[in-house]
Amino acid sequence: MTYDVNSIDSNESSYMEDSDSDEDATISNALADYVTQQYSRAEDARYTDENSWIKAYKNYRGIYNADVQFLETEKSRVFVKVTKTKVLAAYSQIVDVLLANNEFPLTINPTVLPEGVAETVSFDPNEPEGSDFGDAPQDLVGYEGDGKILPPGATMDSLLADKLGPLEDMLDGIPVKEGPGLTQSSVTYHPAMTAAKMMEKQIKDQLEESKASTHLRHSAFECSLFGTGIVKGPFAATKEYPNWEEDGTYSPVKKTVPEVSYVSVWNLYPDPNASTIDDCDYVVERHKLTRSQLRALKNRPFFREGAIEDALDAGENYSIKWWESDLLETENDVNSFDYNNNRYEALEFWGVLDKKIAEESGIEIPGEYGDEEELHVNVWVCNGEVLRFVLNPFLPRRLPFASVPYEVNPYSFWGIGVGENMDDTQTLMNGFMRLAVDNAVLSGNLLIEVDETNLVPGQDLTVYPGKVFRRQGGAPGQAIFGTKFPNVSAENMQLFDKARVLADESTGIPSFSHGQTGVAGVGRTAAGISMLMGAAAGSIKTVVKNFDDYLLQPLGEAMFAFNMQFNFNEDIRGDLEVKARGLDSLMQNEVRSQRLLSFLQITSNPVLAPFAKFPFIIREIAKSMSLDPDKVTNTPEEMIRQAYLMQQMQPEQPPPGEGPMSPQDMTGGGGANIGVGGAPLPGEEQFTGQPPMPPQQPPQGQQLPPEPTNAGLPPGMLQ
C-alpha cells in the first residue's frame, strides 16, 4: 500500500513562506533561538548520563578511562572484556525472543465489543431451503440513544450488510446471520477478526519494507549497553524503487510510504523534566548532515529553499562534542580532522510551542487554532535559519519517538543498562587480573642481587645468558645472587572469580548462559542446566516486558493510527486494538503447541464447540510450529465458500427408513451392512432338511450376546 504524498502533507500546515524580507529573517531568527535554547537545556541536563555511557562504552571496548591511575610498579595493562560478554549475551537473548518467528512481534485483534462491524456471523448448510436467515423482527429494539434502534428505512438485513464490509460481495448468495453457529454443522465466521488480520498484515508489510527488524536490533543493542533504545516513526517518506522498462530504460518508481528508523541515544535530547516520552513537552534530534544531504532537504515537503541556501552559504557549523572523541577513539583535537570540517548540524524539534511565543515571533496563527493556547509543531533549524515549520500532522497529537529502558529508572528518562551495572565489578576484575599477571611475571623470574665491591667497577650489570662479569676480589660465587619471588597469583585469581560471581548477580546474566563451562552442583546434569536456564530467563523477562510496554506497543499504536488517518482502504478499518507479543515468545513453541492441541481436543466436544474460535486456534498452532499461517490455512471467507460448495456437491440423503442403510445402523457405513434373512422352510428352495445348528456355547466364563430382535424392522430384515 502506498500513499499520496499530497494527501499526507495536506494534514501538515506550514506558515513559513520563502521570502528574503527582513521581517521573515526576524521571524526565523527568533524561532531558531528558541529551539537552540531548548536544545541547550536538554544537553546540559544529560551530562551525567553521557559520562555513564562513555564508561559503559569503554568497558565494552576494553579501554581504560582517562581517570584510571596506575601505580609505577604496575606493568600490566590487561583489560578483561566481561562487560562485552554480558552485553552481547543480553542483546542476543532479547533479539532471539523478539524476532523468534522472523516477524515483527505485533498482533492486531478486535476489541472485546467491536463497534460498527459484526463480531460473528454464521450459516448452516443443512438449513432447509426456504428459510431466510435475514428474516428478523423489524420492530424497534432498545431505547433512543442506546444504538440499538433501527434508523428510518433500515432493516436487519441492511445493517448486517454494513457490518460485513468488504466481505459483502464475497458472501453474496450465502445466507448468513449475525451471531455464532449453534449447530454442529454450522460455520461461524468473524468479520471483526478478518479486518484485524488485514490491518495486521498491512502493518507488518510496512514494517518489513521499512526494515524495522534491523532498526529494532540496533535499538536493542544500545538498550543493553547504555540502558535506553530509541525508535522513530512512523513518518511519511518518499522511497525510490528500481524499475526497468521493456526497452531496458531505467525508470525508478517513487512511492510515499510510512517509515520507521533507529535513533541513537547520543543524538536525542529530551525534555530534562520528563521521565518518559509521554511526559516530554519537546524532543530535539541532532542531525549530522553533509552538504549534499542538507541540499536534498529541498525535495521534502515544506522545507524552505531560501533558508536552506542561506544555511549552506553560512558554512559548515558542526562542532564535535566532548564524548565524540572517546567514541571515535581519537585525540581531543579531532576538530582539526577533515571529516568534521565539512558537516552541518541541524536540530529537529518536535514538541509544544506556546502560542504567545509564536505570536511574538511574528507567526500568523490560522483561525481554527485561535482558541488553543499552545501548538504542537515540528521545526528544523540550521545555522540560525528555520528550515521547516509545520504543525504536528499526527492525530492524536504525539511525539514520533518510542524509548525503551533496559532497567527502568523512575526518576530519569534514561534507563540503566548492563554497562552501568557492570561498572564496579569490571573495575575489580581488571584490578585483580593485573595483580595476578604482574605477580606471575615477577615470580617467573629471579631477582638479581649484586655485590659491586667484588666486581671490577664500570661494568654493565645487565644479566642475560652467557653474561661474563669480571671479579676483583672476594670469595668465588659471592658477588651475584638470584632470589625467587613467591607466586601468589592463585589468591588473586580467587578474588577474580569472586568478582565474576558479583558480575553475574549484578547483571542477572549467569555465566553459564553465555557458554561458561565447569558449572558445579546442579548444573552438572541436563535437567539441572534446563532448570538453571529457566531461572536465568526470568531476568530477561522483565526486559522483554519493557520492550512490549515502551517500544512495541507505542510503535504498533502509532502505525495503526497512521493507517487509520492516511490509509483509506476500508478493508482494514475497524474497532481494533494493538498488542505487543514479545513476551509471548518466551514460551517455548513446543509447549505452546501442545497446549493448543490439548485445547483443540477439549473444544471438539459439540457442547463446547460454539464457544471456541477455531480459526484463531488453527493459526496459533501453525505459528507454534514455525509455519506461515497465511500459507497453510484458509482465510475465513475461503473456509465458508469451501464448506458451502462441499455441501452443494454432496448427494441428497434418502428419507429415514428408505435406502440400503438400516434405520438403526449407527456405524456410519452408508448401507454397507446387509441384514441376515431367516432360515429356508420346508418346501422352499435351498431347503436341505438339515436341522438348524444348535447355538454355540461360549467358553466357560463368557456369556452369549443378547439375541437380536426384529421389533420395528421391515419384514424379512433382522438387525
Secondary structure, 3 states (H helix, E strand, C coil): CCECHHHHHCCCCECCCCCCCHHHHHHHHHHHHHHHHHHHHHHHHCHHHHHHHHHHHHHHHCCCCCCCCCCCCCCCCCCCCHHHHHHHHHHHHHHHHHCCCCCCCEEEEECCCCCCCCCCEEECCCCCCCCCCCCCCCCCCCCCCCCCCCCCCCCHHHHHHHHHHHHCCCCCCCCCEECCCCCCCCEEECHHHHHHHHHHHHHHHHHHHCCHHHHHHHHHHHHHHHCEEEEEEEEEEEEEECCECCCCCECCEEEEEEEEEEECHHHEEECCCCCCHHHCCEEEEEEEECHHHHHHHHHCCCECHHHHHHHHHCCCCCCCCHHHHHHHCCCCCHHHCHHHCCCEEEEEEEEEEEHHHHHHCCCCCCHHHCCCCEEEEEEEEECCEEEEEEECCCCCCCCCEEEEECCCCCCCCCCCCHHHHCHHHHHHHHHHHHHHHHHHHHHCCEEEEECHHHECCCCCCCCCCCCCCCECCCCCCCCEEEEECCCCHHHHHHHHHHHHHHHHHHHCCCHHHHCCCCCCHHHHCHHHHHHHHHHHHHHHHHHHHHHHHHHHHHHHHHHHHHHHHHCCCHHHCCCEEEEECCHHHHCCHHHHHHHHHHHHHHCCCCCCHHHCCHHHHHHHHHHHCCCCHHHHCCCHHHHHHHHHHHHHHCCCCCCCCCCCCCCCCCCCCCCCCCCCCCCCCCCCCCCCCCCCCCCCCCCCCCCCCCCCCCCCCCCCCCC
